[in-house]
């Protein structure tokens, strides 16, 4: 809606500028003042309504070059676990130029609206204070102050005591012409145009031309009543320094008096020159044609499929898919305000300590490990769709799910101030200690709010670190064990933003896949070695050989990452990256 409004404003102002340029170059110097009034009024009305109309036949005349065959790569960093180590984040300062610009436009429009309303109120106040009377057969309002005579629609205002009988007659002829021909309509329309598009110099110039042309019309009517032009011009000169009442009235001594006198003394233009007004036809045809072509391109864009490649780092070897058509609404993964357990993380740890029990059979069989459960925190804070995405043993898996189902409602996540459904990942570590006692390691606290854009969701790619690795620092230094969750996860050099740029520059939607309309998610798994190199790159869940090969190719082309760290030691970490190939309309 916002974009459409800006497009409409741009079309209107370009058309106003073109009509004004045509006026000053072709029509401004002739004496066809009645045609000029029709031209100016028609130009304003046409420019305001033509963007709403398009002719399909005209839209087919021209075709603008487009790049629809190119792939529009939209790299989205998404699907992280919702359990992260809280890190201090520094947000950079940016100037909201768009907001500032819109605010200036609104404030300017508000200022000129108030100015216009104040002028209307001023006229009403003058009318209220003035005495209505008949002078030479005309109803007028006799001004209490000696200000310039003016008219507003059918009301004529003048200070009768300041003029001779002959001067009153000239003024009445002049102002009655304004009233009879409804010149105030032109003035009001030009004022409204200036309120809406006050920042465009062309509208102020058009308003000036409308005002002076209306005075030409009134002056011409006075002379047609047999008034001597020299006496009338002398009378105008006498009123030059009189105070003007209001700007939106038709003032007798309007500025640019020199132009009015020159027009009265000007030789009438030959009737043959009226033919130049036909130039309006090609200009209107051009504007309608361009609008029709743009409308056609817009419709084509809406009906044309563009390819979007979304690269989403995953957090587990089996990330659950979230349907875009869930009946309860869209499920977010990262939001501005993440869902939290009521009364905070300490209360959640207490709840787990009081409710979760290490299964006896699992203790006897010495079964231990990390159960990663996944659930949706609904808009009302309830937990739904609880499932194990990476289990250890059915005994431990079942206990993790049981205790999650017992949890009270959480504080729901928020996006743009509204409660939303958020998918949350919750790791529970069951560990048997050497002294025969068992422990339950609760998850670390949730992350601080993350930046979230409506178009792209940018979030940390790796899953959370775990405090539950039993190895010492010396053992970690010498081990080649591959970890999945560590204290400091490996990351692309210079961070996620750099990875987004890399993917955007390097990944290509296979042409054959586009032609066959093949799309889907390719989940790739690899190891970030101690030196940051990527090894053991495999597709753990593919879509099509074409897309699978492209996903592997671009990951193989990546530079070395920053390796993962555990207890201060560099370790090998298995990482999962999902690349979504999606054809969108």
Legacy VTK file of the C-alpha trace (Angstrom):
# vtk DataFile Version 3.0
C-alpha trace
ASCII
DATASET POLYDATA
POINTS 585 float
0.000 0.000 0.000
2.818 2.381 0.907
4.665 1.682 -2.329
1.501 2.199 -4.375
0.947 5.581 -2.712
4.472 6.717 -3.541
4.068 5.542 -7.135
0.798 7.490 -7.400
2.426 10.646 -5.991
5.336 10.305 -8.417
3.013 9.906 -11.422
0.910 12.922 -10.435
3.876 15.219 -9.885
5.630 14.217 -13.094
2.421 14.912 -15.021
1.980 18.298 -13.306
5.522 19.251 -14.255
4.980 18.262 -17.904
1.711 20.186 -18.140
3.329 23.252 -16.597
6.296 23.098 -18.989
3.910 22.864 -21.936
1.958 25.851 -20.588
4.895 28.220 -20.157
6.512 27.288 -23.466
3.414 27.296 -25.718
0.314 28.877 -24.122
1.577 31.511 -21.711
1.996 34.385 -24.153
-1.268 34.286 -26.106
-4.523 36.081 -25.268
-6.788 33.006 -25.189
-7.357 33.457 -21.484
-10.577 31.406 -21.378
-8.853 28.446 -23.054
-5.969 28.849 -20.642
-8.311 28.547 -17.679
-9.830 25.378 -19.140
-6.339 24.007 -19.801
-5.075 24.617 -16.250
-8.164 23.171 -14.577
-8.248 20.158 -16.880
-4.544 19.505 -16.334
-5.018 19.382 -12.555
-8.050 17.105 -12.679
-6.444 14.819 -15.267
-3.175 14.413 -13.343
-5.054 13.454 -10.175
-7.142 10.711 -11.803
-5.126 9.315 -14.720
-2.942 6.998 -12.563
-6.108 5.010 -11.758
-6.828 4.195 -15.400
-4.958 2.081 -17.882
-5.788 0.788 -21.342
-4.611 -2.747 -22.062
-4.192 -2.077 -25.781
-1.838 0.832 -25.056
0.073 -1.267 -22.558
1.020 -3.669 -25.342
2.673 -0.932 -27.436
5.881 -0.848 -25.429
7.755 -3.472 -23.462
10.269 -2.424 -20.868
13.389 -4.571 -20.516
13.253 -6.768 -17.450
15.551 -9.233 -15.772
12.991 -11.855 -14.891
15.241 -14.653 -16.090
17.828 -13.777 -13.442
17.677 -15.454 -10.085
16.720 -13.190 -7.219
18.797 -14.556 -4.368
17.339 -13.906 -0.945
19.656 -15.362 1.670
17.837 -15.941 4.942
19.639 -16.984 8.076
17.061 -18.917 10.058
16.289 -22.098 11.956
18.631 -21.610 14.928
17.904 -23.216 18.233
16.049 -20.894 20.529
18.384 -21.761 23.427
21.507 -19.614 23.125
24.252 -18.346 25.395
23.468 -14.724 26.227
26.108 -12.486 24.727
26.434 -8.732 24.863
25.209 -7.283 21.596
26.098 -3.848 20.296
23.638 -2.286 17.899
25.008 0.278 15.502
23.496 3.741 15.170
21.649 4.385 11.952
19.746 7.462 10.816
16.142 6.608 9.861
16.130 8.695 6.703
12.836 7.232 5.506
11.075 8.104 8.741
12.577 11.603 8.730
11.497 12.192 5.123
7.940 10.993 5.746
7.729 13.109 8.905
8.824 16.223 7.013
6.209 15.597 4.314
3.473 15.097 6.903
4.474 18.170 8.907
4.574 20.310 5.758
1.142 19.081 4.693
-0.210 19.736 8.190
1.230 23.272 8.197
-0.317 24.231 4.856
-3.621 22.599 5.832
-3.782 24.739 8.987
-2.810 27.795 6.942
-5.630 27.122 4.460
-8.217 26.571 7.199
-7.099 29.747 8.951
-7.671 31.756 5.760
-11.157 30.309 5.379
-11.910 31.166 9.013
-10.582 34.688 8.444
-13.030 35.202 5.566
-15.909 33.969 7.712
-14.880 36.372 10.485
-14.702 39.274 8.024
-18.148 38.360 6.695
-19.522 38.216 10.236
-18.152 41.695 11.059
-19.238 43.267 7.745
-22.563 44.877 6.928
-24.487 43.366 4.012
-25.898 45.988 1.652
-26.848 46.627 -1.980
-24.591 48.836 -4.111
-25.529 49.519 -7.764
-27.758 46.457 -7.746
-25.066 44.108 -6.288
-25.133 42.495 -2.857
-21.868 43.258 -1.113
-20.376 43.093 2.366
-19.193 46.520 3.435
-15.790 46.140 5.113
-15.150 47.868 8.401
-11.451 48.328 7.510
-9.896 49.898 4.442
-8.462 46.748 2.854
-8.299 45.602 -0.745
-11.671 44.603 -2.275
-11.959 40.856 -2.802
-14.514 38.144 -3.487
-14.934 34.581 -2.249
-17.374 32.478 -4.256
-20.579 34.623 -4.312
-19.521 36.999 -1.559
-18.078 40.405 -2.566
-16.222 42.419 0.063
-15.240 46.104 -0.288
-14.952 49.279 1.761
-17.448 51.561 0.023
-16.328 54.768 1.777
-12.847 54.564 0.235
-13.912 54.836 -3.432
-15.705 57.188 -5.749
-18.857 56.143 -7.562
-16.885 55.428 -10.754
-14.261 53.393 -8.909
-16.972 51.404 -7.132
-18.509 50.565 -10.490
-15.205 49.241 -11.835
-14.565 47.197 -8.696
-18.071 45.729 -8.782
-17.734 44.741 -12.448
-14.379 43.095 -11.635
-15.438 41.202 -8.498
-18.826 40.227 -9.907
-17.003 38.526 -12.786
-15.042 36.477 -10.243
-18.273 35.539 -8.463
-20.309 34.864 -11.587
-17.653 32.643 -13.200
-16.889 30.811 -9.930
-13.208 31.689 -9.961
-12.925 30.709 -6.305
-13.216 27.063 -7.400
-9.940 27.466 -9.292
-8.301 29.106 -6.285
-9.441 26.407 -3.853
-8.319 23.623 -6.205
-4.865 25.174 -6.574
-4.625 25.612 -2.790
-5.484 21.957 -2.199
-2.857 20.990 -4.758
-0.264 23.003 -2.837
-1.314 21.338 0.434
-0.877 17.844 -1.009
2.322 18.484 -2.982
3.792 21.537 -1.255
7.331 20.276 -1.870
6.921 20.390 -5.680
7.782 23.854 -7.126
5.602 23.133 -10.181
2.368 23.239 -8.131
3.187 26.691 -6.752
3.983 27.933 -10.247
0.703 26.487 -11.531
-1.159 28.210 -8.695
0.464 31.523 -9.646
-0.543 31.105 -13.286
-4.125 30.233 -12.289
-4.378 33.317 -10.088
-3.058 35.788 -12.659
-5.158 34.261 -15.444
-8.324 34.737 -13.361
-7.425 38.411 -13.015
-6.976 38.614 -16.791
-10.520 37.267 -17.155
-11.972 39.776 -14.677
-10.043 42.698 -16.203
-11.234 41.711 -19.659
-14.861 41.653 -18.472
-14.508 45.152 -16.963
-13.269 46.530 -20.286
-16.140 44.797 -22.103
-18.557 46.909 -19.978
-17.162 50.003 -21.673
-14.794 51.131 -18.925
-11.902 53.229 -20.223
-8.781 51.070 -20.037
-6.471 53.984 -19.063
-8.702 55.028 -16.157
-9.066 51.436 -15.034
-5.314 50.861 -15.108
-4.743 54.077 -13.166
-7.243 52.878 -10.581
-5.333 49.590 -10.248
-2.127 51.508 -9.638
-3.768 53.463 -6.817
-4.639 50.195 -5.063
-1.147 48.702 -5.325
-0.193 49.447 -1.740
-3.492 48.501 -0.136
-3.497 45.728 2.452
-4.551 42.314 1.120
-7.215 40.577 3.211
-6.603 36.869 2.519
-4.659 34.917 -0.062
-7.444 32.543 -1.113
-9.800 35.362 -2.115
-9.863 36.950 -5.558
-8.125 40.220 -4.700
-8.679 43.329 -6.803
-5.051 44.461 -6.614
-3.456 41.065 -7.099
0.335 41.113 -7.529
1.986 41.125 -10.961
0.054 44.279 -11.875
2.494 44.944 -14.709
1.445 41.699 -16.403
-2.234 42.617 -16.074
-1.702 45.994 -17.695
0.370 44.413 -20.475
-2.384 41.865 -21.135
-5.028 44.611 -21.386
-2.907 46.419 -23.976
-1.880 43.312 -25.870
-2.974 42.642 -29.443
-5.404 39.740 -29.641
-3.836 36.502 -30.821
-5.046 35.206 -34.204
-7.694 32.507 -34.013
-5.462 30.178 -36.025
-3.124 29.921 -33.067
-5.827 28.068 -31.179
-4.624 24.964 -33.012
-1.600 24.783 -30.704
-3.917 23.687 -27.872
-4.168 20.377 -29.705
-0.702 19.653 -28.287
-2.537 18.638 -25.131
-3.748 15.508 -26.941
-0.320 13.873 -27.507
0.765 14.753 -23.955
-2.300 13.113 -22.384
-1.924 10.157 -24.752
1.723 9.781 -23.718
0.883 9.824 -19.996
-1.958 7.322 -20.369
0.251 5.058 -22.475
3.101 5.129 -19.959
0.686 4.426 -17.127
-0.815 1.529 -19.083
2.634 0.096 -19.762
3.641 0.380 -16.110
0.379 -1.239 -15.038
1.021 -4.077 -17.481
4.550 -4.560 -16.136
3.206 -4.626 -12.596
0.684 -7.324 -13.494
3.405 -9.293 -15.245
5.596 -9.034 -12.157
2.759 -10.342 -10.024
2.230 -13.295 -12.367
5.888 -14.049 -13.036
7.758 -16.557 -10.922
10.984 -15.345 -9.387
13.438 -17.755 -7.912
14.567 -17.285 -4.321
17.440 -19.192 -2.837
17.293 -19.227 0.934
20.233 -20.503 2.897
19.265 -21.471 6.411
21.738 -22.813 8.952
20.099 -25.679 10.820
20.699 -26.724 14.384
20.239 -30.456 14.426
20.557 -33.333 12.112
16.800 -33.630 11.917
15.234 -30.181 12.039
11.440 -30.378 11.917
9.714 -28.786 9.017
7.187 -26.056 9.766
4.290 -25.786 7.374
3.538 -22.315 6.024
-0.141 -23.083 6.240
-0.532 -23.994 9.890
-4.093 -23.342 10.999
-3.080 -21.464 14.139
-0.864 -18.990 12.314
2.753 -18.696 11.228
5.382 -20.254 13.474
8.437 -18.053 14.036
11.879 -19.264 15.007
13.529 -15.976 15.927
11.479 -13.015 17.131
12.141 -9.659 18.716
11.105 -10.909 22.158
11.714 -14.607 22.738
9.283 -16.659 24.859
10.410 -17.254 28.449
9.484 -19.486 31.328
7.296 -17.667 33.902
9.458 -15.980 36.579
12.605 -16.666 34.596
15.286 -19.293 34.154
15.842 -19.901 37.873
12.184 -20.873 38.279
12.455 -23.202 35.284
15.499 -24.932 36.764
13.637 -25.394 40.043
10.636 -26.831 38.163
12.856 -29.330 36.352
14.622 -30.295 39.568
11.296 -30.953 41.289
9.562 -32.825 38.477
11.949 -34.664 36.191
13.093 -38.098 37.338
15.952 -40.182 35.991
14.276 -43.457 34.872
15.376 -46.322 37.132
15.868 -48.727 34.226
18.035 -46.147 32.460
20.142 -45.801 35.614
20.567 -49.570 35.879
21.582 -49.809 32.220
23.813 -46.712 32.648
22.058 -44.941 29.785
22.918 -41.243 29.573
23.070 -38.489 27.015
21.404 -35.360 25.648
17.743 -35.357 24.615
16.871 -32.413 22.346
13.153 -31.692 22.391
11.316 -29.227 20.188
7.985 -27.514 20.838
5.882 -24.501 19.870
5.109 -21.800 22.432
1.618 -20.712 21.424
0.226 -17.169 21.543
-1.345 -17.922 24.938
1.943 -19.388 26.269
0.861 -23.030 26.143
3.266 -25.625 24.727
2.209 -27.667 21.714
3.731 -29.983 19.121
6.225 -31.377 21.679
8.556 -33.816 19.969
12.061 -35.248 20.277
14.234 -34.140 17.387
17.313 -35.992 18.598
16.905 -38.645 21.194
19.166 -40.894 23.262
16.961 -43.748 24.437
13.158 -44.188 24.549
13.310 -44.081 28.365
15.067 -40.711 28.512
13.137 -39.367 25.530
9.801 -40.191 27.161
10.830 -38.570 30.458
11.885 -35.346 28.702
8.551 -35.143 26.886
6.596 -35.956 30.081
8.100 -33.107 32.059
7.655 -30.627 29.216
3.950 -31.460 29.099
3.719 -30.641 32.825
5.169 -27.171 32.388
2.915 -24.159 33.054
2.201 -21.655 30.294
5.200 -19.612 29.224
5.330 -15.904 28.476
4.681 -15.922 24.709
7.103 -14.500 22.180
6.405 -11.132 20.572
6.993 -9.745 17.110
6.150 -6.089 16.343
4.366 -5.910 19.684
2.042 -8.836 18.922
2.008 -12.309 20.497
3.191 -14.894 17.957
3.796 -18.649 17.844
7.472 -19.471 18.355
9.272 -22.785 17.864
11.627 -23.471 20.739
14.374 -26.082 21.132
15.045 -27.440 24.594
18.042 -29.713 25.406
17.971 -31.917 28.525
21.172 -33.748 29.480
20.921 -36.964 31.511
24.303 -37.802 33.010
25.429 -40.484 35.444
28.216 -39.326 37.729
31.094 -41.489 38.804
29.932 -41.543 42.444
26.767 -43.350 41.431
24.501 -40.334 41.606
22.726 -39.057 38.542
22.331 -35.457 37.488
20.066 -33.557 35.203
21.689 -30.637 33.457
19.167 -27.889 32.703
19.516 -25.749 29.602
21.268 -22.373 29.671
19.112 -19.213 29.723
17.387 -17.982 26.558
19.018 -15.320 24.369
18.435 -11.571 24.481
16.026 -10.183 21.811
17.429 -10.552 18.319
17.017 -8.154 15.384
14.251 -9.293 13.108
13.400 -7.910 9.691
10.035 -8.537 7.979
11.845 -9.484 4.804
14.799 -11.479 6.159
15.267 -13.190 9.464
18.856 -12.899 10.668
19.801 -14.986 13.636
22.875 -16.765 14.959
23.391 -19.884 12.948
24.807 -22.406 15.445
23.025 -24.293 18.218
23.723 -23.512 21.878
26.825 -24.420 23.746
26.566 -26.970 26.462
28.250 -26.869 29.851
28.017 -30.633 30.060
31.104 -31.953 28.343
32.909 -34.258 30.723
36.395 -34.015 29.143
39.131 -31.914 30.662
40.903 -29.173 28.709
43.987 -31.389 28.266
41.878 -34.257 26.931
40.109 -31.902 24.505
43.447 -30.635 23.226
44.514 -34.092 22.084
41.161 -35.492 20.956
39.833 -35.791 17.420
36.324 -36.375 18.669
33.636 -34.600 16.673
31.362 -32.484 18.838
27.875 -31.276 17.995
27.349 -28.677 20.713
30.272 -26.741 22.200
30.774 -23.595 24.251
31.812 -21.505 21.270
30.362 -22.650 17.994
32.300 -22.402 14.745
31.325 -19.522 12.513
31.892 -18.168 9.038
34.741 -15.610 8.942
33.420 -12.107 9.709
30.085 -13.541 10.820
26.671 -14.317 9.398
26.435 -11.129 7.334
29.577 -12.115 5.440
28.202 -15.634 4.922
25.013 -14.157 3.518
27.033 -12.104 1.041
29.105 -15.148 0.098
26.035 -17.287 -0.531
24.353 -14.488 -2.442
27.359 -14.087 -4.710
28.075 -17.773 -5.277
24.972 -19.939 -5.109
23.070 -20.385 -8.375
19.673 -21.894 -8.954
20.280 -24.695 -11.503
18.658 -23.751 -14.816
17.251 -27.227 -15.389
15.725 -27.211 -11.912
14.053 -23.891 -12.665
12.650 -25.160 -15.930
11.278 -28.276 -14.248
10.105 -26.178 -11.264
12.032 -28.310 -8.783
12.278 -26.813 -5.336
12.818 -27.884 -1.754
15.177 -27.992 1.221
18.614 -29.575 0.996
20.166 -30.328 4.399
23.944 -30.583 4.248
26.140 -31.796 7.101
29.868 -31.134 7.457
32.661 -30.998 10.003
34.439 -27.751 10.843
37.953 -29.006 11.584
40.368 -27.537 14.085
41.951 -25.419 11.340
38.523 -24.176 10.185
38.426 -26.221 6.994
35.205 -27.974 6.027
35.369 -31.736 5.620
33.015 -34.702 5.319
30.448 -32.625 3.404
27.406 -34.833 2.848
23.734 -34.386 2.046
21.709 -35.806 4.925
18.382 -35.011 3.337
18.195 -34.132 -0.318
15.536 -32.874 -2.696
16.892 -33.476 -6.167
20.366 -34.331 -7.488
20.561 -30.931 -9.218
19.838 -28.975 -6.050
21.861 -31.341 -3.865
24.930 -30.884 -6.076
24.601 -27.091 -6.045
24.329 -27.008 -2.257
27.481 -29.129 -1.893
29.348 -27.095 -4.515
28.831 -23.768 -2.785
29.767 -25.156 0.648
32.952 -26.671 -0.797
33.813 -23.205 -2.135
33.581 -21.607 1.309
36.727 -20.249 2.967
37.929 -21.693 6.256
35.658 -20.994 9.211
36.592 -19.919 12.707
36.787 -23.286 14.510
34.661 -24.200 17.515
36.015 -23.989 21.058
35.382 -26.137 24.128
36.973 -25.258 27.491
39.364 -22.930 25.675
40.532 -25.634 23.242
39.936 -25.822 19.480
37.785 -28.845 18.658
36.135 -30.447 15.636
32.425 -29.625 15.370
29.740 -31.131 13.174
27.571 -28.449 11.637
24.326 -28.660 9.693
23.395 -26.132 7.028
20.111 -26.277 5.167
19.727 -24.586 1.793
16.184 -23.923 0.665
15.574 -23.642 -3.070
12.182 -22.060 -3.487
10.339 -20.787 -6.554
8.075 -17.962 -5.487
5.407 -16.030 -7.327
LINES 1 586
585 0 1 2 3 4 5 6 7 8 9 10 11 12 13 14 15 16 17 18 19 20 21 22 23 24 25 26 27 28 29 30 31 32 33 34 35 36 37 38 39 40 41 42 43 44 45 46 47 48 49 50 51 52 53 54 55 56 57 58 59 60 61 62 63 64 65 66 67 68 69 70 71 72 73 74 75 76 77 78 79 80 81 82 83 84 85 86 87 88 89 90 91 92 93 94 95 96 97 98 99 100 101 102 103 104 105 106 107 108 109 110 111 112 113 114 115 116 117 118 119 120 121 122 123 124 125 126 127 128 129 130 131 132 133 134 135 136 137 138 139 140 141 142 143 144 145 146 147 148 149 150 151 152 153 154 155 156 157 158 159 160 161 162 163 164 165 166 167 168 169 170 171 172 173 174 175 176 177 178 179 180 181 182 183 184 185 186 187 188 189 190 191 192 193 194 195 196 197 198 199 200 201 202 203 204 205 206 207 208 209 210 211 212 213 214 215 216 217 218 219 220 221 222 223 224 225 226 227 228 229 230 231 232 233 234 235 236 237 238 239 240 241 242 243 244 245 246 247 248 249 250 251 252 253 254 255 256 257 258 259 260 261 262 263 264 265 266 267 268 269 270 271 272 273 274 275 276 277 278 279 280 281 282 283 284 285 286 287 288 289 290 291 292 293 294 295 296 297 298 299 300 301 302 303 304 305 306 307 308 309 310 311 312 313 314 315 316 317 318 319 320 321 322 323 324 325 326 327 328 329 330 331 332 333 334 335 336 337 338 339 340 341 342 343 344 345 346 347 348 349 350 351 352 353 354 355 356 357 358 359 360 361 362 363 364 365 366 367 368 369 370 371 372 373 374 375 376 377 378 379 380 381 382 383 384 385 386 387 388 389 390 391 392 393 394 395 396 397 398 399 400 401 402 403 404 405 406 407 408 409 410 411 412 413 414 415 416 417 418 419 420 421 422 423 424 425 426 427 428 429 430 431 432 433 434 435 436 437 438 439 440 441 442 443 444 445 446 447 448 449 450 451 452 453 454 455 456 457 458 459 460 461 462 463 464 465 466 467 468 469 470 471 472 473 474 475 476 477 478 479 480 481 482 483 484 485 486 487 488 489 490 491 492 493 494 495 496 497 498 499 500 501 502 503 504 505 506 507 508 509 510 511 512 513 514 515 516 517 518 519 520 521 522 523 524 525 526 527 528 529 530 531 532 533 534 535 536 537 538 539 540 541 542 543 544 545 546 547 548 549 550 551 552 553 554 555 556 557 558 559 560 561 562 563 564 565 566 567 568 569 570 571 572 573 574 575 576 577 578 579 580 581 582 583 584
